[in-house]
Amino acid sequence: MGSQIGVTGLAVMGQNLARNIARHGFPVAVHNRSESRTKQLIEHHGDEGDFTPAYSLEEFVAALDRPRRIIIMVKAGAPVDAVIKDLLPLLDAGDIIIDGGNSHYEDTRRRVAELAEHDIHFVGAGISGGEEGALHGPSIMPGGPREAYDPVEPVLTAIAAQVDGTPCCAYIGPDGAGHYVKMAHNGIEYADMQLIAEAYDLLTHAAGLSAPEIARVFEQWNEGDLESFLIEITAKVLAHTDDTTGEPLVDVILDEAEQKGTGRWTAQSALELGVPVTAITEAVFARALSARKDERTKASKILPGPPAGQAGGDFVDAVRDALYASKVVAYAQGFEQIRAASNEYGWDVQPGTLATIWRGGCIIRARFLNRIKDAYDRDPELSNLLLDDYFRDAVAGAQDAWRKVVRTAIELGVPTPAFSSALAYYDGFRRERGPASLIQGLRDLFGAHTYRRTDREGVFHTLWSEDGREVSAD
Ligand code: NDP
Protein backbone atom coordinates (compact mmCIF):
# COMPACT_ATOMS: atom_id res chain seq x y z
CA MET A 1 0.00 0.00 0.00
CA GLY A 2 1.29 3.46 -0.88
CA SER A 3 0.74 6.84 0.73
CA GLN A 4 -2.79 8.23 0.83
CA ILE A 5 -1.61 11.73 0.19
CA GLY A 6 1.57 13.61 -0.71
CA VAL A 7 2.96 17.03 0.16
CA THR A 8 5.47 18.77 -2.07
CA GLY A 9 7.03 21.98 -0.77
CA LEU A 10 8.38 21.48 2.73
CA ALA A 11 9.15 24.98 3.94
CA VAL A 12 7.50 25.98 7.20
CA MET A 13 3.89 25.51 6.05
CA GLY A 14 4.31 22.31 4.01
CA GLN A 15 6.46 20.65 6.62
CA ASN A 16 4.00 21.35 9.43
CA LEU A 17 1.03 20.32 7.32
CA ALA A 18 2.73 17.02 6.44
CA ARG A 19 3.45 16.40 10.14
CA ASN A 20 -0.16 17.20 11.00
CA ILE A 21 -1.35 14.72 8.36
CA ALA A 22 1.03 12.02 9.59
CA ARG A 23 0.07 12.59 13.23
CA HIS A 24 -3.53 11.93 12.25
CA GLY A 25 -2.55 8.50 11.01
CA PHE A 26 -2.53 9.12 7.25
CA PRO A 27 0.50 7.71 5.41
CA VAL A 28 2.06 10.72 3.66
CA ALA A 29 4.70 11.01 0.94
CA VAL A 30 6.89 14.12 1.25
CA HIS A 31 8.96 15.93 -1.35
CA ASN A 32 10.77 19.23 -1.75
CA ARG A 33 12.72 20.72 -4.66
CA SER A 34 15.87 20.85 -2.57
CA GLU A 35 16.52 17.56 -0.81
CA SER A 36 17.75 19.09 2.41
CA ARG A 37 14.27 20.06 3.64
CA THR A 38 12.97 16.52 3.05
CA LYS A 39 15.94 15.02 4.89
CA GLN A 40 15.49 17.43 7.80
CA LEU A 41 11.82 16.59 8.11
CA ILE A 42 12.52 12.86 8.25
CA GLU A 43 15.47 13.29 10.59
CA HIS A 44 13.65 15.49 13.09
CA HIS A 45 10.08 14.29 12.84
CA GLY A 46 10.15 10.98 10.95
CA ASP A 47 8.94 9.15 14.07
CA GLU A 48 5.69 11.17 14.24
CA GLY A 49 3.92 9.04 11.64
CA ASP A 50 4.12 7.09 8.39
CA PHE A 51 6.26 9.31 6.11
CA THR A 52 7.65 8.24 2.73
CA PRO A 53 10.45 10.61 1.73
CA ALA A 54 10.88 11.15 -2.01
CA TYR A 55 13.88 12.83 -3.59
CA SER A 56 12.48 13.22 -7.10
CA LEU A 57 9.00 13.96 -8.38
CA GLU A 58 8.97 10.53 -10.09
CA GLU A 59 9.62 8.80 -6.76
CA PHE A 60 7.03 11.04 -5.10
CA VAL A 61 4.29 10.27 -7.62
CA ALA A 62 5.11 6.55 -7.57
CA ALA A 63 4.67 6.50 -3.78
CA LEU A 64 1.01 7.59 -3.95
CA ASP A 65 -2.19 5.54 -4.00
CA ARG A 66 -4.61 6.31 -6.84
CA PRO A 67 -6.30 8.60 -7.45
CA ARG A 68 -3.19 10.47 -6.39
CA ARG A 69 -3.76 13.30 -3.95
CA ILE A 70 -0.98 15.87 -4.00
CA ILE A 71 -0.81 18.98 -1.85
CA ILE A 72 1.46 21.69 -3.26
CA MET A 73 2.82 24.05 -0.57
CA VAL A 74 5.30 26.18 -2.49
CA LYS A 75 5.67 29.91 -2.90
CA ALA A 76 2.57 31.40 -4.55
CA GLY A 77 2.77 32.55 -8.18
CA ALA A 78 5.12 31.10 -10.84
CA PRO A 79 6.49 28.31 -8.57
CA VAL A 80 3.01 26.74 -8.41
CA ASP A 81 2.82 26.66 -12.22
CA ALA A 82 6.36 25.26 -12.38
CA VAL A 83 5.50 22.40 -10.03
CA ILE A 84 2.26 21.65 -11.91
CA LYS A 85 4.17 21.59 -15.21
CA ASP A 86 6.67 19.08 -13.83
CA LEU A 87 3.96 16.93 -12.23
CA LEU A 88 1.61 16.81 -15.18
CA PRO A 89 3.44 14.22 -17.35
CA LEU A 90 3.67 11.93 -14.32
CA LEU A 91 -0.05 11.96 -13.45
CA ASP A 92 -3.07 9.99 -14.67
CA ALA A 93 -6.64 11.05 -15.35
CA GLY A 94 -8.59 11.53 -12.12
CA ASP A 95 -5.56 12.47 -10.00
CA ILE A 96 -6.03 15.47 -7.71
CA ILE A 97 -3.74 18.41 -7.08
CA ILE A 98 -4.45 20.64 -4.08
CA ASP A 99 -2.75 24.03 -3.96
CA GLY A 100 -2.63 24.99 -0.28
CA GLY A 101 -0.65 28.22 -0.75
CA ASN A 102 -1.86 31.80 -0.89
CA SER A 103 -2.51 31.78 -4.62
CA HIS A 104 -4.46 34.54 -6.32
CA TYR A 105 -7.98 33.32 -7.07
CA GLU A 106 -7.66 34.25 -10.74
CA ASP A 107 -4.62 31.94 -10.99
CA THR A 108 -6.68 29.21 -9.35
CA ARG A 109 -9.54 29.73 -11.79
CA ARG A 110 -7.09 29.40 -14.68
CA ARG A 111 -5.42 26.29 -13.21
CA VAL A 112 -8.76 24.54 -12.55
CA ALA A 113 -9.73 25.09 -16.19
CA GLU A 114 -6.32 24.16 -17.66
CA LEU A 115 -5.98 20.99 -15.61
CA ALA A 116 -9.55 19.94 -16.35
CA GLU A 117 -8.46 19.66 -20.00
CA HIS A 118 -5.99 16.99 -18.86
CA ASP A 119 -8.63 15.28 -16.68
CA ILE A 120 -6.68 16.31 -13.60
CA HIS A 121 -8.72 17.74 -10.74
CA PHE A 122 -7.47 20.90 -9.10
CA VAL A 123 -8.46 22.14 -5.64
CA GLY A 124 -7.44 25.65 -4.57
CA ALA A 125 -7.44 25.47 -0.79
CA GLY A 126 -6.86 28.55 1.34
CA ILE A 127 -5.11 27.55 4.56
CA SER A 128 -4.95 29.96 7.47
CA GLY A 129 -3.29 29.82 10.84
CA GLY A 130 0.38 30.29 10.09
CA GLU A 131 2.91 27.64 11.00
CA GLU A 132 1.27 26.81 14.34
CA GLY A 133 -2.07 26.34 12.65
CA ALA A 134 -0.58 24.13 9.95
CA LEU A 135 0.82 21.84 12.65
CA HIS A 136 -1.97 21.84 15.22
CA GLY A 137 -5.08 22.55 13.13
CA PRO A 138 -5.59 25.30 10.56
CA SER A 139 -8.76 26.69 9.07
CA ILE A 140 -9.06 25.27 5.56
CA MET A 141 -11.07 26.80 2.71
CA PRO A 142 -11.10 24.38 -0.23
CA GLY A 143 -12.52 25.39 -3.60
CA GLY A 144 -12.65 23.65 -6.97
CA PRO A 145 -14.74 20.91 -8.53
CA ARG A 146 -16.79 19.16 -5.83
CA GLU A 147 -15.74 15.72 -7.11
CA ALA A 148 -12.12 16.73 -6.59
CA TYR A 149 -12.74 17.78 -3.01
CA ASP A 150 -14.68 14.71 -1.85
CA PRO A 151 -11.71 12.27 -1.97
CA VAL A 152 -9.51 14.65 0.07
CA GLU A 153 -12.21 15.68 2.51
CA PRO A 154 -11.41 12.99 5.17
CA VAL A 155 -7.79 14.14 5.39
CA LEU A 156 -8.52 17.87 5.33
CA THR A 157 -11.31 17.73 7.92
CA ALA A 158 -9.19 15.53 10.20
CA ILE A 159 -6.20 17.89 10.22
CA ALA A 160 -8.26 21.10 10.52
CA ALA A 161 -8.92 22.87 13.81
CA GLN A 162 -12.09 21.60 15.54
CA VAL A 163 -14.56 23.88 17.34
CA ASP A 164 -17.40 22.26 19.33
CA GLY A 165 -16.74 19.05 17.40
CA THR A 166 -17.05 20.77 14.01
CA PRO A 167 -14.01 20.87 11.72
CA CYS A 168 -12.85 24.28 10.53
CA CYS A 169 -12.85 23.02 6.96
CA ALA A 170 -15.75 22.95 4.54
CA TYR A 171 -16.20 22.99 0.79
CA ILE A 172 -16.51 26.63 -0.29
CA GLY A 173 -17.48 26.44 -3.96
CA PRO A 174 -16.18 25.84 -7.48
CA ASP A 175 -13.03 27.14 -9.13
CA GLY A 176 -11.37 30.05 -7.30
CA ALA A 177 -13.91 30.24 -4.43
CA GLY A 178 -11.59 28.80 -1.78
CA HIS A 179 -8.69 31.07 -2.57
CA TYR A 180 -11.03 34.04 -2.89
CA VAL A 181 -12.39 33.62 0.62
CA LYS A 182 -8.88 33.04 1.97
CA MET A 183 -7.88 36.32 0.36
CA ALA A 184 -10.90 38.06 1.89
CA HIS A 185 -10.09 36.45 5.25
CA ASN A 186 -6.63 38.01 5.04
CA GLY A 187 -8.20 41.33 4.03
CA ILE A 188 -10.43 41.21 7.11
CA GLU A 189 -7.32 40.33 9.13
CA TYR A 190 -5.71 43.55 7.80
CA ALA A 191 -8.74 45.56 8.93
CA ASP A 192 -8.81 43.84 12.33
CA MET A 193 -5.13 44.58 12.91
CA GLN A 194 -5.47 48.19 11.76
CA LEU A 195 -8.39 48.73 14.16
CA ILE A 196 -6.36 47.24 17.00
CA ALA A 197 -3.40 49.47 16.06
CA GLU A 198 -5.66 52.55 16.09
CA ALA A 199 -7.01 51.57 19.52
CA TYR A 200 -3.42 51.21 20.76
CA ASP A 201 -2.52 54.60 19.25
CA LEU A 202 -5.48 56.27 20.97
CA LEU A 203 -4.78 54.63 24.31
CA THR A 204 -1.19 55.84 24.01
CA HIS A 205 -1.71 59.37 22.69
CA ALA A 206 -5.20 60.27 23.90
CA ALA A 207 -5.37 58.30 27.16
CA GLY A 208 -1.68 58.57 28.02
CA LEU A 209 -1.21 54.88 28.86
CA SER A 210 2.06 52.96 28.58
CA ALA A 211 2.45 49.73 26.59
CA PRO A 212 2.26 47.46 29.68
CA GLU A 213 -0.86 49.34 30.84
CA ILE A 214 -2.44 48.92 27.42
CA ALA A 215 -1.52 45.21 27.53
CA ARG A 216 -3.67 44.89 30.64
CA VAL A 217 -6.53 46.75 28.92
CA PHE A 218 -6.40 44.28 26.01
CA GLU A 219 -6.31 41.35 28.45
CA GLN A 220 -9.54 42.66 29.97
CA TRP A 221 -11.10 43.24 26.57
CA ASN A 222 -10.27 39.65 25.71
CA GLU A 223 -12.71 38.55 28.39
CA GLY A 224 -15.67 40.25 26.69
CA ASP A 225 -17.24 40.42 23.23
CA LEU A 226 -13.88 41.29 21.66
CA GLU A 227 -12.38 37.95 22.70
CA SER A 228 -10.21 36.78 19.83
CA PHE A 229 -6.78 35.48 18.91
CA LEU A 230 -5.65 38.90 17.68
CA ILE A 231 -6.71 40.70 20.89
CA GLU A 232 -5.02 37.98 22.94
CA ILE A 233 -1.70 38.27 21.07
CA THR A 234 -1.92 42.08 21.14
CA ALA A 235 -1.79 41.87 24.94
CA LYS A 236 1.22 39.54 24.66
CA VAL A 237 3.14 41.78 22.27
CA LEU A 238 2.43 44.92 24.32
CA ALA A 239 3.50 43.23 27.55
CA HIS A 240 6.81 42.03 26.11
CA THR A 241 9.99 43.73 27.32
CA ASP A 242 12.95 44.19 24.98
CA ASP A 243 16.04 42.22 26.09
CA THR A 244 18.58 44.85 25.14
CA THR A 245 16.96 48.14 26.19
CA GLY A 246 14.56 47.01 28.92
CA GLU A 247 11.87 49.07 27.14
CA PRO A 248 8.56 47.62 25.94
CA LEU A 249 9.47 45.80 22.70
CA VAL A 250 6.68 47.58 20.79
CA ASP A 251 8.40 50.91 21.51
CA VAL A 252 11.60 49.83 19.77
CA ILE A 253 10.09 48.02 16.76
CA LEU A 254 10.33 50.14 13.60
CA ASP A 255 6.86 51.53 12.74
CA GLU A 256 6.81 50.40 9.10
CA ALA A 257 4.21 47.71 8.36
CA GLU A 258 5.05 45.29 5.56
CA GLN A 259 2.58 43.42 3.42
CA LYS A 260 2.62 40.38 1.20
CA GLY A 261 -0.30 41.44 -0.99
CA THR A 262 -3.49 39.65 0.07
CA GLY A 263 -4.94 42.85 1.58
CA ARG A 264 -4.19 44.73 -1.63
CA TRP A 265 -5.77 41.95 -3.71
CA THR A 266 -8.90 42.14 -1.54
CA ALA A 267 -9.12 45.90 -2.02
CA GLN A 268 -8.51 45.57 -5.78
CA SER A 269 -11.26 43.00 -6.11
CA ALA A 270 -13.61 45.16 -4.02
CA LEU A 271 -12.97 48.09 -6.36
CA GLU A 272 -13.64 45.93 -9.40
CA LEU A 273 -16.85 44.56 -7.89
CA GLY A 274 -17.91 48.03 -6.76
CA VAL A 275 -18.33 46.94 -3.13
CA PRO A 276 -17.52 49.62 -0.53
CA VAL A 277 -14.92 47.83 1.56
CA THR A 278 -13.53 50.86 3.34
CA ALA A 279 -12.00 49.29 6.46
CA ILE A 280 -9.81 46.82 4.56
CA THR A 281 -8.80 49.40 1.98
CA GLU A 282 -7.91 51.96 4.66
CA ALA A 283 -5.87 49.27 6.40
CA VAL A 284 -3.87 48.68 3.19
CA PHE A 285 -3.33 52.43 2.73
CA ALA A 286 -2.35 52.86 6.38
CA ARG A 287 0.37 50.24 5.92
CA ALA A 288 1.54 52.06 2.79
CA LEU A 289 1.73 55.36 4.69
CA SER A 290 3.55 53.66 7.56
CA ALA A 291 6.17 52.41 5.11
CA ARG A 292 7.06 56.01 4.12
CA LYS A 293 9.11 56.52 7.23
CA ASP A 294 11.60 58.99 5.74
CA GLU A 295 8.86 61.23 4.32
CA ARG A 296 6.90 61.06 7.56
CA THR A 297 9.98 61.97 9.55
CA LYS A 298 10.48 65.01 7.32
CA ALA A 299 6.81 65.98 7.41
CA SER A 300 6.69 65.65 11.21
CA LYS A 301 9.06 68.61 11.40
CA ILE A 302 7.09 70.72 8.91
CA LEU A 303 3.35 70.05 9.23
CA PRO A 304 1.61 71.48 12.29
CA GLY A 305 -1.17 69.69 14.16
CA PRO A 306 -3.23 70.37 17.26
CA PRO A 307 -1.50 70.46 20.66
CA ALA A 308 -1.25 67.14 22.46
CA GLY A 309 -4.02 66.57 24.96
CA GLN A 310 -5.75 64.07 27.11
CA ALA A 311 -9.18 62.60 26.52
CA GLY A 312 -11.60 62.79 29.39
CA GLY A 313 -14.29 60.50 30.79
CA ASP A 314 -14.36 56.76 30.35
CA PHE A 315 -12.16 56.94 27.31
CA VAL A 316 -10.74 53.43 27.57
CA ASP A 317 -14.23 51.92 27.57
CA ALA A 318 -15.22 54.23 24.73
CA VAL A 319 -12.29 52.97 22.64
CA ARG A 320 -13.38 49.39 23.34
CA ASP A 321 -16.90 50.17 22.10
CA ALA A 322 -15.57 52.02 19.04
CA LEU A 323 -13.32 49.07 18.25
CA TYR A 324 -16.23 46.65 18.47
CA ALA A 325 -18.55 48.76 16.31
CA SER A 326 -15.83 49.33 13.70
CA LYS A 327 -15.08 45.63 13.68
CA VAL A 328 -18.73 44.84 12.99
CA VAL A 329 -18.59 47.20 10.00
CA ALA A 330 -15.32 45.67 8.74
CA TYR A 331 -16.81 42.18 8.84
CA ALA A 332 -20.11 43.35 7.34
CA GLN A 333 -18.12 44.79 4.43
CA GLY A 334 -15.92 41.70 4.06
CA PHE A 335 -18.91 39.36 3.98
CA GLU A 336 -20.68 41.65 1.53
CA GLN A 337 -17.65 41.50 -0.75
CA ILE A 338 -17.60 37.69 -0.64
CA ARG A 339 -21.30 37.62 -1.49
CA ALA A 340 -20.73 39.96 -4.43
CA ALA A 341 -17.85 37.84 -5.74
CA SER A 342 -19.89 34.69 -5.28
CA ASN A 343 -22.69 36.21 -7.37
CA GLU A 344 -20.26 37.48 -9.99
CA TYR A 345 -18.57 34.10 -10.46
CA GLY A 346 -21.54 31.84 -9.67
CA TRP A 347 -19.90 30.18 -6.64
CA ASP A 348 -22.84 29.96 -4.24
CA VAL A 349 -20.60 30.60 -1.22
CA GLN A 350 -22.51 30.21 2.05
CA PRO A 351 -21.50 33.01 4.47
CA GLY A 352 -22.65 30.94 7.46
CA THR A 353 -20.16 28.23 6.46
CA LEU A 354 -17.34 30.77 6.48
CA ALA A 355 -18.31 32.06 9.90
CA THR A 356 -18.26 28.43 11.10
CA ILE A 357 -14.84 27.50 9.73
CA TRP A 358 -13.24 30.78 10.80
CA ARG A 359 -14.13 30.16 14.45
CA GLY A 360 -10.92 28.17 14.95
CA GLY A 361 -7.48 27.67 13.43
CA CYS A 362 -7.26 30.93 11.54
CA ILE A 363 -5.86 34.32 12.50
CA ILE A 364 -9.25 36.04 12.77
CA ARG A 365 -10.72 33.34 15.02
CA ALA A 366 -12.95 34.99 17.59
CA ARG A 367 -15.98 34.67 19.80
CA PHE A 368 -17.50 37.21 17.43
CA LEU A 369 -17.62 34.61 14.62
CA ASN A 370 -20.23 32.68 16.63
CA ARG A 371 -22.39 35.82 16.53
CA ILE A 372 -21.95 36.01 12.77
CA LYS A 373 -22.78 32.33 12.39
CA ASP A 374 -25.94 32.87 14.49
CA ALA A 375 -26.92 35.82 12.28
CA TYR A 376 -26.66 33.72 9.11
CA ASP A 377 -28.45 30.82 10.81
CA ARG A 378 -31.32 33.22 11.54
CA ASP A 379 -31.32 34.48 7.96
CA PRO A 380 -29.10 32.74 5.38
CA GLU A 381 -30.03 35.48 2.87
CA LEU A 382 -28.98 38.35 5.16
CA SER A 383 -27.66 41.02 2.79
CA ASN A 384 -25.62 42.96 5.36
CA LEU A 385 -24.61 41.95 8.87
CA LEU A 386 -25.55 45.39 10.19
CA LEU A 387 -29.18 44.53 9.47
CA ASP A 388 -29.16 41.54 11.81
CA ASP A 389 -30.92 42.37 15.10
CA TYR A 390 -27.96 41.46 17.28
CA PHE A 391 -25.44 43.53 15.33
CA ARG A 392 -27.86 46.41 14.85
CA ASP A 393 -28.30 46.62 18.63
CA ALA A 394 -24.60 46.15 19.33
CA VAL A 395 -23.62 49.01 17.03
CA ALA A 396 -26.49 51.19 18.23
CA GLY A 397 -25.32 50.65 21.80
CA ALA A 398 -21.74 51.55 20.90
CA GLN A 399 -22.35 54.48 18.63
CA ASP A 400 -22.19 57.32 21.16
CA ALA A 401 -18.80 56.08 22.32
CA TRP A 402 -17.72 55.51 18.70
CA ARG A 403 -18.55 59.09 17.74
CA LYS A 404 -16.83 60.43 20.83
CA VAL A 405 -13.66 58.45 20.04
CA VAL A 406 -13.56 59.64 16.42
CA ARG A 407 -14.23 63.23 17.55
CA THR A 408 -11.43 63.02 20.11
CA ALA A 409 -9.06 61.49 17.56
CA ILE A 410 -9.74 64.36 15.16
CA GLU A 411 -9.33 66.99 17.90
CA LEU A 412 -6.04 65.53 19.07
CA GLY A 413 -4.74 64.76 15.60
CA VAL A 414 -4.50 60.99 16.10
CA PRO A 415 -5.13 59.31 12.73
CA THR A 416 -7.91 56.71 12.86
CA PRO A 417 -8.64 55.93 9.20
CA ALA A 418 -10.34 52.59 9.90
CA PHE A 419 -12.43 53.78 12.88
CA SER A 420 -13.46 56.92 10.99
CA SER A 421 -14.19 55.32 7.64
CA ALA A 422 -16.18 52.54 9.31
CA LEU A 423 -18.29 55.21 11.00
CA ALA A 424 -18.71 57.11 7.72
CA TYR A 425 -19.81 53.87 6.06
CA TYR A 426 -22.31 53.25 8.85
CA ASP A 427 -23.72 56.76 8.52
CA GLY A 428 -23.78 56.49 4.73
CA PHE A 429 -25.47 53.09 4.80
CA ARG A 430 -28.21 54.14 7.22
CA ARG A 431 -29.18 57.25 5.19
CA GLU A 432 -32.11 56.80 2.86
CA ARG A 433 -31.20 59.92 0.92
CA GLY A 434 -27.61 61.02 0.40
CA PRO A 435 -25.82 63.72 -1.57
CA ALA A 436 -25.25 61.65 -4.74
CA SER A 437 -28.09 63.59 -6.38
CA LEU A 438 -25.66 66.49 -6.66
CA ILE A 439 -22.98 64.25 -8.18
CA GLN A 440 -25.49 63.12 -10.80
CA GLY A 441 -26.41 66.77 -11.46
CA LEU A 442 -22.75 67.67 -11.94
CA ARG A 443 -22.13 64.70 -14.22
CA ASP A 444 -25.12 65.69 -16.30
CA LEU A 445 -23.92 69.29 -16.58
CA PHE A 446 -20.33 68.64 -17.63
CA GLY A 447 -20.75 65.37 -19.51
CA ALA A 448 -24.44 64.96 -20.38
CA HIS A 449 -24.32 61.72 -18.38
CA THR A 450 -28.07 61.95 -17.59
CA TYR A 451 -29.89 61.22 -14.32
CA ARG A 452 -32.97 59.48 -13.01
CA ARG A 453 -35.62 61.21 -10.89
CA THR A 454 -37.24 60.30 -7.59
CA ASP A 455 -40.74 61.08 -8.84
CA ARG A 456 -40.93 59.62 -12.37
CA GLU A 457 -39.55 56.64 -14.28
CA GLY A 458 -37.11 57.31 -17.09
CA VAL A 459 -33.71 58.84 -17.83
CA PHE A 460 -33.35 62.61 -18.15
CA HIS A 461 -30.95 65.32 -19.22
CA THR A 462 -31.11 69.04 -18.58
CA LEU A 463 -30.11 71.35 -21.43
CA TRP A 464 -27.73 73.25 -19.14
CA SER A 465 -26.10 75.40 -21.80
CA GLU A 466 -29.34 76.15 -23.62
CA ASP A 467 -32.56 77.15 -21.91
CA GLY A 468 -32.26 74.79 -18.86
CA ARG A 469 -35.18 72.68 -20.06
CA GLU A 470 -35.27 69.00 -19.04
CA VAL A 471 -35.57 66.45 -21.83
CA SER A 472 -36.11 62.73 -21.83
CA ALA A 473 -32.92 60.78 -22.54
CA ASP A 474 -34.54 57.33 -22.78
P1 NDP B 1 7.48 29.92 1.03
O1 NDP B 1 6.36 30.73 0.51
O2 NDP B 1 8.60 30.59 1.71
O3 NDP B 1 8.05 29.02 -0.18
C1 NDP B 1 9.16 28.19 -0.03
C2 NDP B 1 8.89 26.82 -0.62
O4 NDP B 1 8.58 26.94 -2.02
C3 NDP B 1 10.10 25.92 -0.54
O5 NDP B 1 9.67 24.59 -0.30
C4 NDP B 1 10.72 26.08 -1.92
O6 NDP B 1 11.54 25.01 -2.30
C5 NDP B 1 9.48 26.10 -2.76
N1 NDP B 1 9.69 26.65 -4.09
C6 NDP B 1 9.90 27.93 -4.43
N2 NDP B 1 10.03 28.06 -5.77
C7 NDP B 1 9.90 26.80 -6.29
C8 NDP B 1 9.92 26.28 -7.61
N3 NDP B 1 10.10 27.07 -8.66
N4 NDP B 1 9.75 24.95 -7.78
C9 NDP B 1 9.56 24.15 -6.70
N5 NDP B 1 9.52 24.60 -5.42
C10 NDP B 1 9.68 25.90 -5.23
O7 NDP B 1 6.92 28.76 2.02
P2 NDP B 1 5.86 28.85 3.20
O8 NDP B 1 5.88 27.49 3.82
O9 NDP B 1 6.02 30.04 4.07
O10 NDP B 1 4.46 29.06 2.44
C11 NDP B 1 3.95 28.14 1.48
C12 NDP B 1 2.65 28.70 0.94
O11 NDP B 1 1.73 28.82 2.02
C13 NDP B 1 2.76 30.10 0.33
O12 NDP B 1 1.86 30.22 -0.73
C14 NDP B 1 2.36 31.01 1.46
O13 NDP B 1 1.87 32.27 0.99
C15 NDP B 1 1.27 30.18 2.10
N6 NDP B 1 1.01 30.49 3.50
C16 NDP B 1 2.01 30.79 4.36
C17 NDP B 1 1.74 31.09 5.69
C18 NDP B 1 2.83 31.38 6.64
O14 NDP B 1 2.52 31.71 7.80
N7 NDP B 1 4.10 31.27 6.24
C19 NDP B 1 0.36 31.10 6.19
C20 NDP B 1 -0.60 30.70 5.24
C21 NDP B 1 -0.28 30.43 3.94
P3 NDP B 1 13.13 25.03 -1.95
O15 NDP B 1 13.24 24.60 -0.53
O16 NDP B 1 13.72 24.09 -2.91
O17 NDP B 1 13.60 26.45 -2.16
Residues whose N, C-alpha, C, O or C-beta is under 5 A from the ligand:
A	BS01	NDP	G9 L10 A11 V12 M13 G14 R33 S34 R37 M73 V74 K75 A76 P79 A82 G100 G101 N102 I127 S128 G130 E131
